């Protein structure tokens, strides 16, 4: 494993150039450029906030940062998984020409998605500061390991999604449906306390996506470090998914070319 990771580092200029190329191509000729990546969660936040304000009289100063933080994390998790489905198919020409470690292609996807996540988090912090203030600025430092953990998770999920979709091309569509269902079970647009009040707290207690969102929400909204449960749960999920991705790479790397 150490030698494999070293080989990935040795070709860092290659996958970094791919990330830069993806960002340039995605926003080439665009007026807003990379700002488009923020427009979707901002627009969604405004629409949902308008509805919640009319129906349940939600406090906008509290609800806007809460919702924006959840959407930023959710958008990253969904995006990195669905884009990961295409990581090997998109890189078919490179794979056929060069015998580089296959893990560099989902890494390319994860790093690109992480750039957008970082931009979204800047907006979340500024919104929270402007609307309600920041309770503990030092707690924001915990966002650094949180983003690193999310990037590692995105990389590992990208490996699994990439292999699955290359072998079974309907994987991408099945995941889209799955995420639509999970969206309403993951306390993205409503406080998780609502589920506890209705004896459905287990839906968030054992939902790793909620743990990832709490890594973002706790330091920004509550001014405190994420709970030991959220840290342990998220870390355990990342460890398991990373080990599974490593096993899949070891087992299937030489055979993937036959499915492209």
N, C-alpha and C positions, 0 to 999 in steps of 0.2 A: 504493500500500500504506500509506503514511504517513497519508493522508487516511482510509482505511478504519479503521485502528487508532485514529485520533483520534475517529472517529464511535462506535467501541465504548466508548472512555473517556467520551465525552459522556453516554452512557446508563448509566453505572456504577451509579447509584442503582437503576435498574430491575433489572439482573441481580444486584446484591447482595441486593436484596429477594427475588428469586426463590430465591437460595441459602438465605437465612434461612427462607423459607416452606417449602422442601423439608425442611429439618432439623426444623422445628417439626412439620410434618404427619407426618413419618416416625415420630416418637417421641411424638406426642400421646397422652396417657392411659397411657403406658408406665411401669412401675415403675422399670425400670433406665434408661430414656431412652436417651441416646446410648451408654451402656455396652453395649447389645446389639451394637453394631458391633465391639466387642472380644471378645465372648463366643465367636464362631465361631472365630477364629484361636487363641484361648486353649484352647478345648475340643479343637480339632484337634491342637494342640501336645501337650497332655496325653496324648491317645490314642496318637499316633505315638511319643511318648517312652516310654510304657509298653511298647509293642511292641518298640521298638529296644533298650530296656534288657534285656528278657527274651531277645531273640534274639542280639544282638551285644554286649551288655554295654556300651552306649555310656555315656560319662561325661555324666551328666545336667547337671552344671554347665556343660559346654561345649555340649552338644547343644541344650538348651532355648533359650538366646539365639540360637543359630545358626538353629534351625528357626523361631522366632518372627519373626526379622528377615526370613527368606525369605518366610514366609507374609504378613507385613504388606505387603511390596512386591508379591507376587503377587496378593493380594486387591485391592489398588489397581488394578493393571494390568487384571485381568479385569473388575472392577467398572466402571471408567471406560469400558472398551470396550463392554461389554454395555449399560450404561445410556446410553452415547452413541448406541447404535442407536435408542433411543426419543426422543432429544432433540428432534427436529423434530416427530415425531408427537405427543408430549406437549404441545408448544407450538403446536399447530395454531391454536388460537383467537387467540393473540397474533400469530402470523404473518399471519393473515387480516385482523387489525384494524390492525396497525402495520407500517410499512415500516422496521423496525429492521434493523441488520446481522444476518444469520443466524448469524454466529459467536458471538453472545452466548448462544445456547442450549446449544451444547456447552461453552462456557466455564462456564455455570451447573453443568453436570454435573461438569466437572473440578474446580471449586472445592469443590463438596460432597464429592467423593471425597477431595480433599486434606485436608479437615478430619478425616476418619476416619483418613487415613494419618498425620497428625501425632499424633493420639491414640495410635495403635498404636505409633508410634516412641517416644513417651514411655514406654509400657509396656516396650518392648524394652530401652531404655536402663536403666530401673530394674531389670528382671530381670537384665540382664548385670551391673550394679553389685552387686546383692544376691547373685548366685550365684558370680561369678568375679572381680568387681572390674573397673574400667576401666583399661586400660593407659595411655591417653593422652587425657585429657579434652579437650585442645585440638583433637584430631582430630575431635571431635564437631561442630566448627564447619562441617566440610565437608558435614554433613547439610543445611545451609541451601541451598546451591546445588543439592544433589542433589534436594531436594523441589521447588525451582523448576523444575529440568529435567524432573522427572517430571510436574509440573503442565502444563508446556508440551506435553510429549508427550501427556498425556491429553487436552488441549484439541484438539490436531491430530488424534489418533486419533478423538476424538468427532465431529469434522467429517466425517471419511471414513466412519466407521461409520454416522453419522446419514444421510448422503446415500445410502449403499449400501442401508441397510435401508428407507429411505423408498421407494426405487425398486424394490428387490427384497426383499420382506418376509420371505424365508427366511434373510436374512443373519444375523440374531440366532441362529437355531438352528444354522447352520453354524459360527458362531464359538464357540458353546458346545462343540460337538464338537471343534473345533480346539484349544481351550484344554485340554480333558481330555487330549488327546494330548500337548500341549506340557508339561503339568504334570510328566510323568515324564521329559521330555527336558531339563528346565531346572534340574536340581540344586536343587530347592526343598527336598526332604526328605532329601537325602544330599549329602555333600561331593563337589565336582566332581572331586577326585582319584581317585575310584573309576572315573570314565570314562577318565582318563588311563591308569590301570593296565590297562584292558581295550582300549587302543588306540582309544578313541572320544572322545578329548579335543576333537575338532573340533565335537562336538555342543554344547559349552559355549563354545568359543573364538569361534564365529561365531553365537552365539545372543544377540541384543540384550537379551532378558529377563534373562539371566544377568548381563550387564554392569550393568543397572539394579539388580539385587539386590546386586551387589558394591559399588555406591555406598553402600549402607546397611550391609552386613556389615563391610566393611573398617574403617571408623572405629570402629564399636561393638565388634566382636569382636577385631580385631587391633591396634587403637590406632594405625592409620596411615591416611594418605590413600589414596584409591582409586588404582590403578595408572594410568599414562599410557594403556595400552591400553583399559582400561575407560572412562576419561573420554573418550578420543578416539572410541571406538566408540559409546558412548551419545550423545555430542554429535553425531556424524555422523548417527546414526539419527534423532535429534530434528530436525536440520536438514532432512534429506530428507523426513521425514514432514510437517514444517511447510510446506515449499515445495509439496508435493503437495496439502496441505489448502488452501493459498492458491490454487493453480491450480483446484481443484475448485470452490471458492467463486466465483472469478471466472467460471468457465465455466458453472456450473449454478445459481447463486443465483436468477436470474430465472425459472428453469424448475421449481424445486422445488415451488412451489405447485400445479402441475398433478398432482403425485403424492400429495398429501395427501388 
